[in-house]
Amino acid sequence: MHGRPGETLVLEAPQILRYETDRTRRVWRLVEWARWLALLGMLCVAAVIVVTWLAPPTGKG
């Protein structure tokens, strides 16, 4: 048998279709989160670059 220990195998068509539909929704939700978090990371990097660029010099040689 394959799968995780203690996991029951789904062998009937309606259950398999329901599982595939739910799994697809979960994956799309995770992809959406990843997309927004990547955008947030890029914005943070851009903000740090702007702050570093516009910061006054410290005068240390």
RAUR-V819358 format. One record per backbone hydrogen bond with DSSP energy under -0.5 kcal/mol. NH is the residue of the N-H (numbers start at 1). CO is the residue of the C=O. E is the energy in kcal/mol with one decimal. If there is no record, write none. Layout:
nh->NH co->CO e->E
nh->NH co->CO e->E
This chain:
nh->7 co->4 e->-1.9
nh->11 co->9 e->-0.6
nh->16 co->12 e->-2.4
nh->17 co->13 e->-2.7
nh->18 co->14 e->-2.3
nh->19 co->15 e->-2.6
nh->20 co->16 e->-2.7
nh->21 co->17 e->-2.3
nh->22 co->18 e->-2.6
nh->23 co->19 e->-3.0
nh->24 co->20 e->-2.3
nh->25 co->21 e->-2.1
nh->26 co->22 e->-2.4
nh->27 co->23 e->-2.6
nh->28 co->24 e->-2.5
nh->29 co->25 e->-2.4
nh->30 co->26 e->-2.3
nh->31 co->27 e->-2.4
nh->32 co->28 e->-2.4
nh->33 co->29 e->-2.3
nh->34 co->30 e->-2.6
nh->35 co->31 e->-2.4
nh->36 co->32 e->-2.4
nh->37 co->33 e->-2.8
nh->38 co->34 e->-2.3
nh->39 co->35 e->-2.1
nh->40 co->36 e->-2.5
nh->41 co->37 e->-2.3
nh->42 co->38 e->-2.3
nh->43 co->39 e->-2.4
nh->44 co->40 e->-2.2
nh->45 co->41 e->-2.3
nh->46 co->42 e->-2.5
nh->47 co->43 e->-2.4
nh->48 co->44 e->-2.3
nh->49 co->45 e->-2.2
nh->50 co->46 e->-2.4
nh->51 co->47 e->-2.6
nh->52 co->48 e->-2.6
nh->53 co->49 e->-2.3
nh->54 co->50 e->-2.5
nh->55 co->51 e->-1.2
